Amino acid sequence: MNRTHLQQTGLIAGEKYIVITPARNESAHIEKTIKSMISQTVLPSEWIIVDDGSTDGTPEIAEKYSQQYGWIRLIRNPADRKKRDIGGGAPAKAFNLGLKHMSTDNYEFLVKLDADLSFEANYFELLLKQFAEDPKLGIAGGNIHEFRHGVARPRKSYLLHVAGATKVYRRECFLDIDGLVESVGWDTIDEISARMKGWKTRTIENLKIFHHRRTFSSEGNILVGFIRRGRIDYLLGFHPFFELLKCSHTMARARPYLLSGLFMAYGYIKAALKREKRPVTPEFIKYLRGTQMQRLRRLFSFRNSSEMGIVHKKAN
C-alpha cells in the first residue's frame, strides 16, 4: 500500500482515533472486547469490525452492537478463507479492508485491535497520553497479559515490540511506513520500519490489556505455533546467531520446556533450507541484524561487568 492510496483512504490530520478490528470466529470473546470498548472514557470516532469469514456467531454479535451504537460498524469480508492465518498476512489484509470503509477523516491515530481482548475503561485515555507526551512515539500498545490457570500473567516480550493484538499508530508514522504489509510478520515489519525512519515504538509496561486466547493457540497445537515463530524469524531476516540464542532462551522459559525452542529452531532451519522468499528488503535485514547484534553486545557486556564485580568483591 503506497502513500497516495493511504491518503485517499482518509489518513489526514485529525484529533481523534479510529479502531479497526479484524475478527474471525471470536464469538467466545468478542463481547468482552465490545464491552471494554463502549466503556472507554475516550471513545473512538469510529470502530470498524471486519468479519473475516467467520463460521460462528461473531458477525451476529457485532451486528447487534452496531445497531445500538452508531460509531460501531460491521464490514463483512467476502473472501472465503478455510482456516485462520495467525502469522500470515490475513490480519493485515482485513485491517486494510477496514481502511477502505472509513467514513470520517477526523482523527490522529489508527488502532489495530483484536477481538479477543479486554481492558480497563481508561485504557485508550492513558495510551493516548503517552503519545501526547512524546511526539516521536509512532507505535505503542498495552502490556499483554494472558490467563494461565485462571491467573493473568504478563507475556514476556521485548519492550520495543508492540503486540500485533493491540497497536496504536500515530497517523504520520503510519503514512511514513506506507501502512501495513499484507505478509507474514506484518506486526514486526511495521515497527522495525518505523524505527528505521526515526520513530519510537514501545509497549507501555504498566498499562495492562488482557488476551483471552493464548497466542498461536488457535493453531490447535502450541508446538505448531513455535514452528511458525521460527519461520517468521527467518523470513524477517533474523541473524542466525541471534535466533540460536532466542531458541535457547525459549526452550528454558516457554512451555513445553525444551520442545518449544527446538520446534522454533526447526521452523527457522526449514524455511532457510527451502530458501523461502522474504517479504523485506536487504536494507531492512541489515538494520534488523545490526540492532540485534547491538542488543547482544550490551547483554554480554553487562554480564561480563557483573561477573568482574563479583570477582572483585570476593577478592576484597
C-alpha positions as CSV (number, residue, x, y, z in Angstrom):
1,M,0.0,0.0,0.0
2,N,1.6,3.3,-1.1
3,R,1.3,6.8,0.5
4,T,-1.1,8.0,-2.2
5,H,-3.5,5.2,-1.5
6,L,-3.3,5.8,2.2
7,Q,-4.1,9.5,1.8
8,Q,-7.0,8.6,-0.5
9,T,-8.5,6.4,2.2
10,G,-8.7,9.4,4.6
11,L,-5.5,9.4,6.5
12,I,-5.2,13.1,7.1
13,A,-4.7,15.1,10.2
14,G,-7.4,15.0,12.9
15,E,-7.8,14.9,16.6
16,K,-9.4,11.5,17.4
17,Y,-8.7,7.9,16.8
18,I,-10.3,5.2,14.7
19,V,-10.3,1.5,15.6
20,I,-10.2,-1.4,13.1
21,T,-10.7,-4.9,14.4
22,P,-10.2,-8.0,12.2
23,A,-12.4,-10.8,13.7
24,R,-12.7,-14.4,12.7
25,N,-14.6,-17.0,14.9
26,E,-14.3,-14.9,18.0
27,S,-17.9,-15.5,19.4
28,A,-16.4,-16.7,22.7
29,H,-14.5,-13.4,23.3
30,I,-15.7,-10.6,21.1
31,E,-18.4,-9.4,23.5
32,K,-15.7,-8.8,26.1
33,T,-13.8,-6.6,23.7
34,I,-17.0,-4.7,22.7
35,K,-18.0,-4.1,26.3
36,S,-14.5,-2.8,27.1
37,M,-14.6,-0.5,24.1
38,I,-18.0,1.0,24.8
39,S,-17.0,1.8,28.4
40,Q,-13.9,3.8,27.4
41,T,-13.5,7.3,28.9
42,V,-12.3,8.5,25.5
43,L,-14.4,6.9,22.7
44,P,-13.2,6.5,19.1
45,S,-14.6,8.4,16.2
46,E,-15.4,5.1,14.6
47,W,-14.9,1.4,15.2
48,I,-14.9,-0.8,12.2
49,I,-15.2,-4.5,12.9
50,V,-14.2,-6.6,9.8
51,D,-15.6,-10.1,10.0
52,D,-13.0,-12.1,8.2
53,G,-15.1,-15.2,7.1
54,S,-16.4,-16.3,10.5
55,T,-18.3,-19.5,10.6
56,D,-19.7,-18.9,14.1
57,G,-21.8,-16.2,15.7
58,T,-19.1,-13.4,15.6
59,P,-20.8,-11.2,12.9
60,E,-24.2,-11.5,14.6
61,I,-22.8,-10.3,17.9
62,A,-21.0,-7.4,16.2
63,E,-24.1,-6.5,14.3
64,K,-26.2,-6.4,17.4
65,Y,-24.0,-3.8,19.0
66,S,-23.6,-1.8,15.8
67,Q,-27.3,-1.3,15.8
68,Q,-27.1,0.2,19.4
69,Y,-24.0,2.3,18.8
70,G,-23.7,4.5,15.7
71,W,-19.9,4.6,15.9
72,I,-19.6,0.8,15.6
73,R,-19.8,-0.6,12.1
74,L,-19.6,-4.2,10.8
75,I,-17.9,-5.0,7.5
76,R,-18.0,-8.5,6.1
77,N,-15.0,-9.7,4.1
78,P,-16.4,-11.5,1.1
79,A,-13.2,-13.6,0.8
80,D,-13.8,-17.3,1.7
81,R,-10.9,-18.4,4.0
82,K,-11.0,-22.0,5.1
83,K,-8.8,-21.6,8.2
84,R,-7.2,-19.0,10.4
85,D,-3.9,-17.5,9.3
86,I,-2.4,-16.2,12.5
87,G,1.1,-15.4,11.5
88,G,0.4,-14.7,7.8
89,G,-1.0,-11.6,6.1
90,A,-4.7,-12.2,6.8
91,P,-5.0,-9.8,9.8
92,A,-3.2,-7.0,7.8
93,K,-5.4,-7.7,4.8
94,A,-8.6,-7.4,6.9
95,F,-7.2,-4.2,8.5
96,N,-6.6,-2.7,5.1
97,L,-10.1,-3.6,4.1
98,G,-11.3,-1.7,7.1
99,L,-9.3,1.3,6.0
100,K,-11.2,1.4,2.7
101,H,-14.5,1.7,4.6
102,M,-13.7,4.5,7.0
103,S,-16.4,7.2,6.9
104,T,-14.5,10.0,8.7
105,D,-11.1,11.7,8.3
106,N,-11.2,13.5,11.7
107,Y,-8.6,11.5,13.6
108,E,-5.0,11.5,14.5
109,F,-4.4,7.8,15.4
110,L,-5.3,4.4,13.9
111,V,-5.8,1.4,16.1
112,K,-5.5,-2.2,15.2
113,L,-7.3,-4.1,17.9
114,D,-8.0,-7.9,18.1
115,A,-11.4,-9.2,19.0
116,D,-10.3,-11.4,21.9
117,L,-9.1,-8.6,24.3
118,S,-10.5,-6.9,27.4
119,F,-9.2,-3.7,29.1
120,E,-9.9,-1.1,31.7
121,A,-12.2,1.9,30.9
122,N,-9.3,4.4,30.8
123,Y,-7.1,2.2,28.5
124,F,-7.1,4.4,25.5
125,E,-7.1,7.6,27.5
126,L,-3.9,6.6,29.2
127,L,-2.4,5.2,26.0
128,L,-3.1,8.4,24.0
129,K,-1.4,10.4,26.8
130,Q,1.8,8.6,26.1
131,F,1.7,9.9,22.5
132,A,0.9,13.4,23.7
133,E,4.0,13.3,26.0
134,D,6.4,12.0,23.2
135,P,5.9,13.4,19.7
136,K,8.3,10.8,18.3
137,L,6.3,7.9,19.6
138,G,5.0,6.3,16.5
139,I,3.6,2.9,17.6
140,A,2.5,1.8,21.0
141,G,0.3,-0.6,22.9
142,G,-0.5,-2.0,26.3
143,N,1.2,-4.9,28.0
144,I,-0.4,-8.1,27.0
145,H,-1.5,-10.4,29.9
146,E,-2.6,-13.9,29.2
147,F,-4.5,-16.2,31.5
148,R,-2.7,-19.3,32.8
149,H,-4.6,-21.5,35.3
150,G,-7.0,-18.6,35.9
151,V,-4.2,-16.1,36.7
152,A,-3.4,-13.2,34.3
153,R,0.3,-13.1,33.7
154,P,2.3,-10.6,31.5
155,R,3.6,-12.0,28.3
156,K,7.3,-11.8,28.3
157,S,8.4,-9.6,25.4
158,Y,11.0,-7.1,24.2
159,L,9.5,-3.7,25.2
160,L,10.3,-2.1,21.8
161,H,8.0,-4.7,20.3
162,V,4.3,-3.9,20.3
163,A,2.0,-6.9,20.2
164,G,0.0,-7.3,17.0
165,A,-3.1,-7.8,19.0
166,T,-3.1,-4.1,20.1
167,K,-1.3,-1.4,18.2
168,V,-1.9,2.3,18.1
169,Y,-0.3,4.1,15.1
170,R,0.3,7.8,15.0
171,R,-1.0,9.0,11.6
172,E,2.3,10.5,10.5
173,C,4.1,7.3,11.4
174,F,1.6,5.1,9.6
175,L,2.0,7.1,6.4
176,D,5.8,7.1,6.8
177,I,5.9,3.3,6.8
178,D,3.3,3.1,3.9
179,G,0.8,1.2,6.1
180,L,0.7,-2.5,6.8
181,V,2.4,-5.0,4.6
182,E,0.0,-7.9,3.8
183,S,2.5,-10.5,4.6
184,V,3.7,-12.9,7.2
185,G,5.3,-11.0,10.1
186,W,3.5,-7.8,9.3
187,D,3.4,-6.9,13.0
188,T,7.2,-6.8,13.2
189,I,7.8,-5.3,9.8
190,D,5.8,-2.2,10.7
191,E,7.7,-1.3,13.9
192,I,11.1,-2.1,12.5
193,S,10.3,0.1,9.5
194,A,9.1,2.8,11.9
195,R,12.4,2.7,13.9
196,M,14.4,2.8,10.7
197,K,12.7,6.1,10.0
198,G,13.4,7.5,13.4
199,W,10.1,6.8,15.2
200,K,9.9,5.2,18.6
201,T,7.9,2.0,19.3
202,R,7.1,0.9,22.8
203,T,4.9,-1.4,24.9
204,I,3.6,0.6,27.8
205,E,4.6,-1.8,30.6
206,N,2.3,-0.6,33.3
207,L,-0.8,-0.5,31.0
208,K,-2.5,-3.9,31.1
209,I,-4.6,-5.4,28.4
210,F,-5.9,-8.9,28.7
211,H,-5.7,-11.5,25.9
212,H,-8.3,-14.3,26.2
213,R,-6.9,-16.5,23.5
214,R,-3.3,-17.6,24.1
215,T,-1.0,-16.6,21.2
216,F,-0.9,-19.3,18.5
217,S,-3.4,-21.4,20.4
218,S,-5.9,-21.4,17.6
219,E,-3.4,-23.5,15.6
220,G,-4.7,-26.4,17.6
221,N,-1.2,-27.4,18.7
222,I,1.0,-24.9,20.6
223,L,4.1,-26.5,19.1
224,V,2.9,-25.6,15.6
225,G,2.9,-22.1,16.8
226,F,6.6,-22.3,17.8
227,I,7.4,-23.7,14.3
228,R,5.6,-20.7,12.8
229,R,7.6,-18.3,15.1
230,G,10.9,-19.7,13.8
231,R,9.7,-19.5,10.2
232,I,8.7,-15.9,10.7
233,D,12.1,-15.1,12.2
234,Y,13.8,-16.4,9.1
235,L,11.5,-14.6,6.7
236,L,12.2,-11.3,8.6
237,G,15.9,-11.9,8.4
238,F,16.8,-12.6,12.0
239,H,20.6,-13.1,12.4
240,P,21.3,-16.9,12.8
241,F,23.3,-16.4,16.0
242,F,20.6,-14.2,17.5
243,E,18.0,-16.9,16.6
244,L,20.1,-19.6,18.2
245,L,20.2,-17.6,21.4
246,K,16.5,-16.9,21.2
247,C,15.7,-20.6,20.7
248,S,17.9,-21.4,23.7
249,H,16.1,-18.8,25.8
250,T,12.7,-20.1,24.7
251,M,13.3,-23.7,25.5
252,A,14.2,-22.7,29.1
253,R,11.4,-20.2,29.6
254,A,8.4,-21.3,27.5
255,R,6.3,-24.4,27.9
256,P,6.6,-27.1,26.8
257,Y,10.2,-26.7,28.0
258,L,12.9,-27.8,25.6
259,L,10.5,-28.6,22.9
260,S,9.4,-25.0,22.5
261,G,12.9,-23.9,21.5
262,L,13.6,-27.0,19.4
263,F,10.4,-26.5,17.4
264,M,11.2,-22.8,16.9
265,A,14.7,-23.7,15.6
266,Y,13.1,-26.3,13.3
267,G,10.8,-23.7,11.8
268,Y,13.8,-21.3,11.2
269,I,16.0,-24.0,9.7
270,K,13.3,-25.5,7.5
271,A,12.5,-22.1,6.0
272,A,16.2,-21.4,5.4
273,L,16.8,-24.8,3.7
274,K,13.8,-24.1,1.4
275,R,15.1,-20.6,0.8
276,E,11.7,-19.1,1.3
277,K,11.2,-15.7,-0.2
278,R,11.5,-12.9,2.3
279,P,8.9,-10.0,2.3
280,V,11.5,-7.5,3.4
281,T,14.3,-5.5,1.7
282,P,18.1,-6.1,2.2
283,E,18.2,-2.7,3.9
284,F,15.6,-3.9,6.4
285,I,17.6,-7.0,7.1
286,K,20.8,-5.1,7.6
287,Y,19.1,-2.7,10.0
288,L,17.4,-5.5,11.9
289,R,20.6,-7.6,12.3
290,G,22.6,-4.5,13.3
291,T,20.2,-3.8,16.2
292,Q,20.2,-7.5,17.2
293,M,24.0,-7.5,17.4
294,Q,23.9,-4.3,19.5
295,R,21.5,-6.0,21.9
296,L,23.7,-9.0,22.3
297,R,26.8,-6.8,22.8
298,R,25.0,-4.9,25.5
299,L,23.9,-8.1,27.1
300,F,27.3,-9.8,27.2
301,S,29.0,-6.5,28.2
302,F,26.6,-6.3,31.2
303,R,27.2,-9.9,32.2
304,N,30.9,-9.6,32.0
305,S,30.8,-6.4,34.0
306,S,28.7,-8.1,36.6
307,E,31.0,-11.1,36.9
308,M,34.0,-8.9,37.2
309,G,32.2,-7.1,40.0
310,I,31.5,-10.3,41.8
311,V,35.2,-11.4,41.5
312,H,36.4,-8.1,42.7
313,K,34.1,-8.2,45.7
314,K,35.3,-11.7,46.7
315,A,39.0,-10.6,46.3
316,N,38.4,-7.9,48.8
